[in-house]
Amino acid sequence: MIKIENLPEIFIKAMPVLQTLESAGFEAYFVGGSVRDVLLHRHVHDVDITTSAYPEEVKKLFEKSIDTGIKHGTVTILYGGESYEITTFRTESGYQDFRRPDHVTFVQNLDEDLKRRDFTINALAMDTRGEIVDLFDGLKDLKNHIIRAVGNPEKRFHEDALRMMRAVRFMSQLEFKLEENTEQAIKDNHELLKKISVERIREEFVKMGLGSHSRQAFQIFLDTELSEDVPDFAGKKDLLEVYPKLQFSPTTESNLWALIIILLKVPDDQISKFMRDWKNSNAMTEKVERIIKMFDLIADHAPSDYELFEAGEEILINTIDIAHILGQPISSEALVDRYMALPIKKASELAIDGRFLIERGMRPGAKLGHTLNRIRELVVSSKIENNQEAIGQYLDNLE
Ligand SMILES: Nc1ccn([C@@H]2O[C@H](COP(=O)(O)OP(=O)(O)OP(=O)(O)O)[C@@H](O)[C@H]2O)c(=O)n1
């Protein structure tokens, strides 16, 4: 029996929750990602708890609780300033909504619960003594860096097809390999992904794209044909084959999307549709559109000071990253130096605003906006100094 010594603080803090359940005569364990991550010495961001107690019984034991998913066996309890999801031992099948399984059956013991989990490395449990319950050789797979479905992979993927995307996501995040039968089952069942909501697919796709082994995982995403069943990727494998061969991986979500859009050669007027098909937010869409615009601009000509100003620091850095990832020759240092040397970097840094013009007798309206833009342009390109006196003089000369 493996026992973890020196548990991280997050488990120590949660321990009284398990002990409270045990003292009341129930079984209780930490499960899932937190147990996997502590064994891998990775950062544990939250702990999930599984128990033999029914939700109503859990609620009676703690002062504060939230009914996050009673029907599915989950209550969130508040304890010591933290919140914990406690889920009754269960099995499940079918997810139509965003996160919760549609059908769950409560089961009698931990073994039955672990059996229905996705991968052996996610089917580990830990008790109050730090001892690990390992029914499916998850520890061995952790050691050998293998993603393997629990039991029959076909069954696991029929229970929840998103698990196929989770497989490539974990490959990327953990730098693990996919076990052969698990990979074959994905090849045979990738079409099941069509039933899964785009939001859930997107979440896994982005995690895959931002993981440290995203290029290796992306290759499997293509080889297994999962790519045929996500929005707007079908029939585009030849274009996407470039991704695994890239020099670097993207490090921000906006750059992941920008990169994909560039590889897929999505026309400018189709970008917002593409982003909408993937259920991205308007803010993300706008950012990606700006990055792609800047990328095209840089490929076309050396940007003017005003074009650098309009892009702004974040878009500029992201654009330079994209150029690097695609191996495009670009003098990034010179661009950053030029940006850093701009007299102003944000519109709010201009020494005057609309009021200044109104005080000088200009009427509010389109002309005022136009003049303000012109002044900003002249200041950014160092043709007027950024102070009220110099700007005033410029206006005097105009009159
Ligand atoms: N489709 C799913 C989703 C989750 N799980 C199980 O529920 C646990 C918790 O799932 P989740 O919080 O989504 O992921 P983690 O594995 O905890 O990974 P992370 O928190 O790093 O995303 C998983 O470890 C796994 O045991 C599963 O079997 N099938």
The ligand as an SDF file (V2000), in Angstrom:
LIG
                    3D

 29 30  0  0  0  0  0  0  0  0999 V2000
  -15.7130   12.8800  -18.3100 N   0  0  0  0  0  0  0  0  0  0  0  0
  -15.2100   12.6260  -17.1280 C   0  0  0  0  0  0  0  0  0  0  0  0
  -14.8770   13.6750  -16.2700 C   0  0  0  0  0  0  0  0  0  0  0  0
  -14.3450   13.3630  -15.0350 C   0  0  0  0  0  0  0  0  0  0  0  0
  -14.1700   12.0880  -14.6530 N   0  0  0  0  0  0  0  0  0  0  0  0
  -13.6400   11.7490  -13.3030 C   0  0  0  0  0  0  0  0  0  0  0  0
  -13.8260   12.8650  -12.4310 O   0  0  0  0  0  0  0  0  0  0  0  0
  -12.5820   13.3540  -11.9490 C   0  0  0  0  0  0  0  0  0  0  0  0
  -12.6140   14.8730  -11.8420 C   0  0  0  0  0  0  0  0  0  0  0  0
  -12.8250   15.4360  -13.0870 O   0  0  0  0  0  0  0  0  0  0  0  0
  -12.3540   16.8930  -13.5040 P   0  0  0  0  0  0  0  0  0  0  0  0
  -12.3850   17.7780  -12.3110 O   0  0  0  0  0  0  0  0  0  0  0  0
  -13.0890   17.2940  -14.7230 O   0  0  0  0  0  0  0  0  0  0  0  0
  -10.8600   16.7070  -14.0120 O   0  0  0  0  0  0  0  0  0  0  0  0
   -9.5670   16.3240  -13.2590 P   0  0  0  0  0  0  0  0  0  0  0  0
   -9.1890   14.9350  -13.6160 O   0  0  0  0  0  0  0  0  0  0  0  0
   -9.7130   16.6250  -11.8150 O   0  0  0  0  0  0  0  0  0  0  0  0
   -8.4830   17.2380  -13.9340 O   0  0  0  0  0  0  0  0  0  0  0  0
   -8.2920   18.8130  -13.8280 P   0  0  0  0  0  0  0  0  0  0  0  0
   -8.9130   19.2740  -12.5670 O   0  0  0  0  0  0  0  0  0  0  0  0
   -6.8060   18.9600  -13.8840 O   0  0  0  0  0  0  0  0  0  0  0  0
   -8.9630   19.3470  -15.0390 O   0  0  0  0  0  0  0  0  0  0  0  0
  -11.5560   12.8120  -12.9220 C   0  0  0  0  0  0  0  0  0  0  0  0
  -10.2750   12.7150  -12.3670 O   0  0  0  0  0  0  0  0  0  0  0  0
  -12.1520   11.4570  -13.2760 C   0  0  0  0  0  0  0  0  0  0  0  0
  -11.9180   10.5330  -12.2330 O   0  0  0  0  0  0  0  0  0  0  0  0
  -14.4940   11.0630  -15.5130 C   0  0  0  0  0  0  0  0  0  0  0  0
  -14.3170    9.8910  -15.1660 O   0  0  0  0  0  0  0  0  0  0  0  0
  -15.0210   11.3420  -16.7360 N   0  0  0  0  0  0  0  0  0  0  0  0
  1  2  1  0
  2  3  1  0
  2 29  2  0
  3  4  2  0
  4  5  1  0
  5  6  1  0
  5 27  1  0
  6  7  1  0
  6 25  1  0
  7  8  1  0
  8  9  1  0
  8 23  1  0
  9 10  1  0
 10 11  1  0
 11 12  2  0
 11 13  1  0
 11 14  1  0
 14 15  1  0
 15 16  2  0
 15 17  1  0
 15 18  1  0
 18 19  1  0
 19 20  2  0
 19 21  1  0
 19 22  1  0
 23 24  1  0
 23 25  1  0
 25 26  1  0
 27 28  2  0
 27 29  1  0
M  END
$$$$
